[in-house]
């Protein structure tokens, strides 16, 4: 199973600036982001303290659900 960070890198190339791309770009540029993390709690705690934009946590929740389904 790859990390959530690696899963999110698919959104970096989006042509339109949507919340998925914003979150992926921020994760890429944030050198402190837990890039090897796979666990929801670890990533969620980090985002709670460092959310890059107001809806980042809800975007994360939605994308993490898709990550779990795809990575099983």
C-alpha positions in Angstrom: 0.0 0.0 0.0 1.4 3.4 -1.0 1.3 6.4 1.3 -1.6 8.9 1.1 0.9 11.5 -0.1 1.8 9.4 -3.1 -1.9 8.8 -3.8 -2.5 12.6 -3.8 0.3 13.4 -6.3 -2.1 12.4 -9.1 -4.0 15.6 -8.5 -1.0 17.9 -9.0 -1.3 17.9 -12.8 -5.0 19.1 -12.8 -5.5 21.9 -15.3 -8.1 23.6 -13.2 -7.4 24.8 -9.7 -9.8 22.8 -7.6 -9.5 21.9 -3.9 -8.0 18.5 -4.7 -5.1 20.2 -6.6 -4.7 22.9 -3.9 -4.3 20.3 -1.3 -1.9 18.2 -3.4 0.2 21.2 -4.2 0.4 22.2 -0.6 1.3 18.7 0.5 4.1 18.7 -2.1 5.5 22.0 -1.0 5.2 21.4 2.8 8.4 19.7 3.7 7.0 18.8 7.2 4.0 16.9 5.8 4.2 13.2 6.9 4.8 11.9 3.4 5.2 8.2 4.4 1.9 8.2 6.5 -0.9 5.9 5.6 -3.0 6.2 8.8 -6.0 8.6 8.8 -5.3 9.8 12.4 -1.7 10.8 11.7 -2.6 12.8 8.6 -5.7 14.3 10.1 -3.9 15.6 13.2 -1.3 17.2 11.0 -3.9 18.9 8.9 -5.8 20.1 11.9 -2.8 22.1 13.0 -1.6 23.1 9.6 -4.6 23.3 7.3 -3.7 25.3 4.2 -7.2 26.5 3.5 -10.6 26.4 5.3 -12.1 23.4 3.5 -8.9 21.3 3.5 -10.1 18.9 6.2 -13.3 18.1 4.4 -11.4 17.6 1.1 -9.0 15.3 3.0 -11.8 13.3 4.5 -13.4 12.7 1.1 -10.1 11.9 -0.6 -9.0 9.6 2.2 -12.2 7.5 1.7 -11.4 7.1 -2.0 -7.7 6.3 -1.1 -8.9 3.5 1.3 -11.1 2.0 -1.4 -8.5 2.2 -4.1 -5.6 0.9 -2.0 -7.3 -2.2 -0.6 
